[in-house]
Amino acid sequence: MRIARFTTGDDPVYGLVDGAGEKIAEVTGDPLYQRIELTGATHRVEDVRLLAPVIPRSKVIGIGKNYADHAAEMGTDVPEEPLMFLIPNTAVIGPGDPVVLPPQSSEVHYEGELAVVIGRVCKDVEPEDALSVVFGYTCADDVTARDLQRSDGQWARAKGFDTFCPLGPWIETDLDVASLSVVTRRDDEVVQDGTTSDMVHGVAALVSYASKAFTLLPGDVILTGTPAGVGPVEAGQRVEVEIEGIGVLSNPFVRH
């Protein structure tokens, strides 16, 4: 099932997207917290504005250096345990929304990633049970001010600027994520071409590890790391993150 959050100009609502990604059937309620029912209204996806499929009420948890090839391109070893950091939920935007390049940075990079959306409250989950607390998956761009990441030492500012966490286009709830293609394009040029099978720590391990540090709440998001090929993006360019079985997340970059 594909669940989108969208607007036709009024208040945001949720809908179920068909397999072709062309039509969306409107539902009542919030699928993370309430029973949903079809309203009978149907829209073409191209006629609505897709929003971030989830706005985390609590937190976005990032995972650093979870692909060996990315760690190598950054000149570091793969951490023995998952390297976690937090991103404020104010960084989250949806498909098509502009990523605003901050004046504090002159070296902003894209990072295409698989994002995990948590479906229920959990703590201290074991890996063998971890997928049972997952609501679904979406695409993410873990935008990073690389120069600030180096200078600050910790990553809250470099990863947490407003608009630095695009999510979308929708949540896919029924997906085997063991070996999915992850492709990032900058202005139609393929710049990242990886697979989730190359993750050092898989989804179940990451959910379990995070839950043993933080209570995970419905709507929390875990970014699972990026493959090799990260690089700079400038104002006027567009970045697309395409994940097999989910879809394409596309965002322009601007400087105000």
Secondary structure, DSSP 4 states (H G I P E B T S, - for coil): -EEEEEESSSS-EEEEEPTTS-EEEEEES-TTTS--EEEEEEEEGGGSEEE-S---SS-EEEEES-BHHHHHHTT-PPPSS-EEEEE-GGGEE-TTPPEEPPTT-S-EEE-EEEEEEE-S-BSS--HHHHGGGEEEEEEEE--EEHHHHHHHSSSHHHHHSTT-EEEEEEEESS---TT-EEEEEETTEEEEEEEGGGBSS-HHHHHHHHHTTS-B-TT-EEE----S--EE--TT-EEEEEETTTEEEEEEEE--
